[in-house]
Amino acid sequence: MVCLLLFAVTADAQFYFRGEVKDATGAGLALVQIRVHSSNSFYISGSTGAFGIPSALAKDTVSFFLHGYEAKTVLLTNSEFNSIVLKPSVAVSNPKRKLLSATKNKNEEDKRRNAVSGETYSSQVENSFNNTGHYPSIGFAMNVDKASYSNIRRFINMNSRVPVDAVRIEEMLNYFPQSYKEPAPGKDFFVQSQLTDCPWNPMNRLLFLQLQARKISYDSLPPSNFVFLIDVSGSMDLPNRLPLLKTAFHRLVENLRSIDTLSIMLYGGTVGIALQPTGGNEKEKIMSVIDSLAAGGDTPGESAIRQAYRLAQSQFIKGGNNRVILATDGDFNVGESSEEALMQLITQKQQTGIYLTCLGVGMGNYKDSKLEALAKKGNGNFAYLDNVMEAEKVLVKELMQTLYVVVDDAHLNMMFNEAQVKRYRLIGFDNRKDVLADSSSILEGGEIGTGHTVTAVFEIELNENYTTDQLVAEADLSFVPVRSAERVEEKHSIMYNYRSLYKVDSSYRFAAAVAMFGLMLKQSPYIEKPNWDALVNLLNSCVDPADYWQNEMLQLVKKAKELYKPVKERKRWFRKRDKKKEEIILF
């Protein structure tokens, strides 16, 4: 019987189709689904787009499918090398930025925002209050980026006010480490909520929703295929740019495992491979290449991104962690450099299953808006490195959260109970002005790393006749675990569990202070009279003396308090400070 089966298989597959699948630029497309019509069999293209498939016919009808590209059906011949070109779908050839949050059927008012010298930031429109009777639900992407806080720190430490569009409150809340809480068996998230007082508006309440992804041990994580794409152009020749990145990558390399693969590609004048794919156990070899990096030349960012994805694709690990790590100030000046063109490129590459992490550095010509857009389109994350400690935090202490995704395309929808809540406002998750102006925009999902915490804060106004034993809201969580392709839906009830601000757990009090700090930096109209002394007092009541990051924020707020004083008071403070410096020098 076995012999008969083998004979049958051989008889059915007398011919062989060879070829490759490419995009319009000639780049090979991996993981393309290939259907042979005569047998209804399915195959997948290789890492370079090549394929070889058996058929019982010398000529056969075959279809090619890849998300983000138009399907194509052709007649293949076994006597020829078949070259198949897939066109990007409309969604890829004209990629749209997506919403971070959305209130169904509500049009937001357009508001002012600005640009800052040579740096660029996405213009935002702050979320407004929603009347629960008219708009009971709001959805938002579970964003885990943290870049905004370290960038804010850079401005304040330079005694400069922070550009309002550089302030993204959800990223400020994400920044601070949280104690880990294990999800229930069979669940991907631990979910908790808390209702407390609003420190800037005593008439309202703050509702916190905190979600923490399941943590996977480092040894249990799949092998990684990393491509470091490092900007070594002339603009990177400053201490807080390329030298900082070299230190940062040293830290990351120290944590590589023997099962991990690392490649290094550079761009500055030209694009080239500095390190061919190398095992994580060859640390000395990798370190020596990093040490040899030097800056010079122009910035061909577009070409570099294309080649980095090709390199990552050539080493693609099925079921592994495949990622390009782009490190730059974002100042591309050769080839395509507009955000729209780069978004189109990244949207095409997103289909390969390769994630993109962006590490931003520098000042003056730093392009925050560009790196933010690239990371979101690349299904990745985004961090800003302003010093060595931040590099260690992102690439060592939070390595798994930063580089190992456990959940894709995560959304959360809150449905508020009209009997309890009169009005509500989501703090942070503010949308770009141009995205709101496009009526066809859809909600963006988020990618979450192992053990990562996402905190959302709502300012709510309770109804006069609310009760203390009713449902405040329902949270509908939707995501795709990386370990499977099926979307998961989880529902969580948010009950009335009010505790006063100074009796609630100190972690919530600290989160309230972070939100208040962000609103004051944004000069939000929802804080009528910013009170810096009240913010300092709130922080003094909750900062953990043993927590470096919380203590650092307290000092940052004290500096900001002086920077944001009325002009006359600020002048007096600066004169006093300069006089004190003068006295120290004389001494």
Secondary structure in CASP SS format (residue, H / E / C, confidence):
PFRMAT SS
TARGET T0000
AUTHOR 0000-0000-0000
METHOD secondary structure of the structure
MODEL  1
M C 1.00
V H 1.00
C H 1.00
L H 1.00
L H 1.00
L H 1.00
F H 1.00
A H 1.00
V H 1.00
T H 1.00
A H 1.00
D H 1.00
A C 1.00
Q C 1.00
F E 1.00
Y E 1.00
F E 1.00
R E 1.00
G E 1.00
E E 1.00
V E 1.00
K E 1.00
D C 1.00
A C 1.00
T C 1.00
G C 1.00
A C 1.00
G E 1.00
L C 1.00
A C 1.00
L C 1.00
V C 1.00
Q E 1.00
I E 1.00
R E 1.00
V E 1.00
H C 1.00
S C 1.00
S C 1.00
N C 1.00
S E 1.00
F E 1.00
Y E 1.00
I E 1.00
S C 1.00
G C 1.00
S C 1.00
T C 1.00
G C 1.00
A E 1.00
F E 1.00
G E 1.00
I E 1.00
P E 1.00
S E 1.00
A C 1.00
L C 1.00
A C 1.00
K E 1.00
D E 1.00
T E 1.00
V E 1.00
S E 1.00
F E 1.00
F E 1.00
L C 1.00
H C 1.00
G C 1.00
Y E 1.00
E C 1.00
A C 1.00
K E 1.00
T E 1.00
V E 1.00
L E 1.00
L E 1.00
T E 1.00
N C 1.00
S C 1.00
E C 1.00
F E 1.00
N E 1.00
S E 1.00
I E 1.00
V E 1.00
L C 1.00
K C 1.00
P E 1.00
S C 1.00
V H 1.00
A H 1.00
V H 1.00
S H 1.00
N C 1.00
P C 1.00
K C 1.00
R C 1.00
K C 1.00
L E 1.00
L C 1.00
S E 1.00
A E 1.00
T E 1.00
K C 1.00
N C 1.00
K C 1.00
N C 1.00
E C 1.00
E C 1.00
D C 1.00
K C 1.00
R C 1.00
R C 1.00
N C 1.00
A C 1.00
V E 1.00
S C 1.00
G C 1.00
E E 1.00
T E 1.00
Y C 1.00
S C 1.00
S C 1.00
Q E 1.00
V E 1.00
E C 1.00
N C 1.00
S C 1.00
F C 1.00
N E 1.00
N E 1.00
T C 1.00
G C 1.00
H C 1.00
Y C 1.00
P C 1.00
S E 1.00
I E 1.00
G E 1.00
F E 1.00
A E 1.00
M C 1.00
N C 1.00
V C 1.00
D C 1.00
K C 1.00
A H 1.00
S H 1.00
Y H 1.00
S H 1.00
N H 1.00
I H 1.00
R H 1.00
R H 1.00
F H 1.00
I H 1.00
N H 1.00
M C 1.00
N C 1.00
S C 1.00
R C 1.00
V C 1.00
P C 1.00
V H 1.00
D H 1.00
A H 1.00
V C 1.00
R C 1.00
I H 1.00
E H 1.00
E H 1.00
M H 1.00
L H 1.00
N H 1.00
Y H 1.00
F C 1.00
P C 1.00
Q C 1.00
S C 1.00
Y C 1.00
K C 1.00
E C 1.00
P C 1.00
A C 1.00
P C 1.00
G C 1.00
K C 1.00
D C 1.00
F E 1.00
F E 1.00
V E 1.00
Q E 1.00
S E 1.00
Q E 1.00
L E 1.00
T E 1.00
D E 1.00
C C 1.00
P C 1.00
W C 1.00
N C 1.00
P C 1.00
M C 1.00
N C 1.00
R E 1.00
L E 1.00
L E 1.00
F E 1.00
L E 1.00
Q E 1.00
L E 1.00
Q E 1.00
A E 1.00
R C 1.00
K C 1.00
I C 1.00
S C 1.00
Y H 1.00
D H 1.00
S H 1.00
L C 1.00
P C 1.00
P C 1.00
S E 1.00
N E 1.00
F E 1.00
V E 1.00
F E 1.00
L E 1.00
I E 1.00
D E 1.00
V C 1.00
S C 1.00
G H 1.00
S H 1.00
M H 1.00
D C 1.00
L C 1.00
P C 1.00
N C 1.00
R C 1.00
L H 1.00
P H 1.00
L H 1.00
L H 1.00
K H 1.00
T H 1.00
A H 1.00
F H 1.00
H H 1.00
R H 1.00
L H 1.00
V H 1.00
E C 1.00
N C 1.00
L C 1.00
R C 1.00
S C 1.00
I C 1.00
D C 1.00
T E 1.00
L E 1.00
S E 1.00
I E 1.00
M E 1.00
L E 1.00
Y E 1.00
G C 1.00
G C 1.00
T C 1.00
V E 1.00
G E 1.00
I E 1.00
A E 1.00
L E 1.00
Q E 1.00
P E 1.00
T E 1.00
G E 1.00
G C 1.00
N C 1.00
E C 1.00
K H 1.00
E H 1.00
K H 1.00
I H 1.00
M H 1.00
S H 1.00
V H 1.00
I H 1.00
D H 1.00
S C 1.00
L C 1.00
A C 1.00
A C 1.00
G C 1.00
G C 1.00
D C 1.00
T C 1.00
P C 1.00
G H 1.00
E H 1.00
S H 1.00
A H 1.00
I H 1.00
R H 1.00
Q H 1.00
A H 1.00
Y H 1.00
R H 1.00
L H 1.00
A H 1.00
Q H 1.00
S H 1.00
Q C 1.00
F C 1.00
I C 1.00
K C 1.00
G C 1.00
G C 1.00
N E 1.00
N E 1.00
R E 1.00
V E 1.00
I E 1.00
L E 1.00
A E 1.00
T E 1.00
D C 1.00
G C 1.00
D C 1.00
F C 1.00
N C 1.00
V C 1.00
G C 1.00
E C 1.00
S C 1.00
S C 1.00
E H 1.00
E H 1.00
A H 1.00
L H 1.00
M H 1.00
Q H 1.00
L H 1.00
I H 1.00
T H 1.00
Q H 1.00
K H 1.00
Q H 1.00
Q C 1.00
T C 1.00
G C 1.00
I C 1.00
Y E 1.00
L E 1.00
T E 1.00
C E 1.00
L E 1.00
G E 1.00
V C 1.00
G C 1.00
M C 1.00
G C 1.00
N C 1.00
Y C 1.00
K E 1.00
D H 1.00
S H 1.00
K H 1.00
L H 1.00
E H 1.00
A H 1.00
L H 1.00
A H 1.00
K H 1.00
K H 1.00
G C 1.00
N C 1.00
G C 1.00
N E 1.00
F E 1.00
A E 1.00
Y E 1.00
L C 1.00
D C 1.00
N C 1.00
V H 1.00
M H 1.00
E H 1.00
A H 1.00
E H 1.00
K H 1.00
V H 1.00
L H 1.00
V H 1.00
K H 1.00
E C 1.00
L H 1.00
M H 1.00
Q H 1.00
T H 1.00
L H 1.00
Y C 1.00
V E 1.00
V E 1.00
V E 1.00
D E 1.00
D E 1.00
A E 1.00
H E 1.00
L E 1.00
N E 1.00
M E 1.00
M E 1.00
F E 1.00
N C 1.00
E C 1.00
A C 1.00
Q C 1.00
V E 1.00
K E 1.00
R E 1.00
Y E 1.00
R E 1.00
L E 1.00
I E 1.00
G C 1.00
F C 1.00
D C 1.00
N E 1.00
R E 1.00
K H 1.00
D H 1.00
V H 1.00
L H 1.00
A H 1.00
D C 1.00
S C 1.00
S C 1.00
S C 1.00
I C 1.00
L E 1.00
E C 1.00
G C 1.00
G E 1.00
E E 1.00
I E 1.00
G E 1.00
T C 1.00
G C 1.00
H C 1.00
T E 1.00
V E 1.00
T E 1.00
A E 1.00
V E 1.00
F E 1.00
E E 1.00
I E 1.00
E E 1.00
L E 1.00
N C 1.00
E C 1.00
N C 1.00
Y C 1.00
T C 1.00
T C 1.00
D C 1.00
Q C 1.00
L E 1.00
V E 1.00
A E 1.00
E E 1.00
A E 1.00
D E 1.00
L E 1.00
S E 1.00
F E 1.00
V E 1.00
P E 1.00
V C 1.00
R C 1.00
S C 1.00
A C 1.00
E C 1.00
R C 1.00
V E 1.00
E E 1.00
E E 1.00
K E 1.00
H E 1.00
S E 1.00
I E 1.00
M E 1.00
Y C 1.00
N C 1.00
Y C 1.00
R C 1.00
S C 1.00
L C 1.00
Y C 1.00
K C 1.00
V C 1.00
D C 1.00
S H 1.00
S H 1.00
Y H 1.00
R H 1.00
F H 1.00
A H 1.00
A H 1.00
A H 1.00
V H 1.00
A H 1.00
M H 1.00
F H 1.00
G H 1.00
L H 1.00
M H 1.00
L H 1.00
K C 1.00
Q C 1.00
S C 1.00
P C 1.00
Y C 1.00
I C 1.00
E C 1.00
K C 1.00
P C 1.00
N C 1.00
W H 1.00
D H 1.00
A H 1.00
L H 1.00
V H 1.00
N H 1.00
L H 1.00
L H 1.00
N H 1.00
S C 1.00
C C 1.00
V C 1.00
D C 1.00
P C 1.00
A C 1.00
D C 1.00
Y H 1.00
W H 1.00
Q H 1.00
N H 1.00
E H 1.00
M H 1.00
L H 1.00
Q H 1.00
L H 1.00
V H 1.00
K H 1.00
K H 1.00
A H 1.00
K H 1.00
E H 1.00
L H 1.00
Y C 1.00
K C 1.00
P C 1.00
V H 1.00
K H 1.00
E H 1.00
R H 1.00
K H 1.00
R H 1.00
W H 1.00
F H 1.00
R H 1.00
K H 1.00
R H 1.00
D H 1.00
K H 1.00
K H 1.00
K H 1.00
E H 1.00
E H 1.00
I H 1.00
I H 1.00
L H 1.00
F C 1.00
END
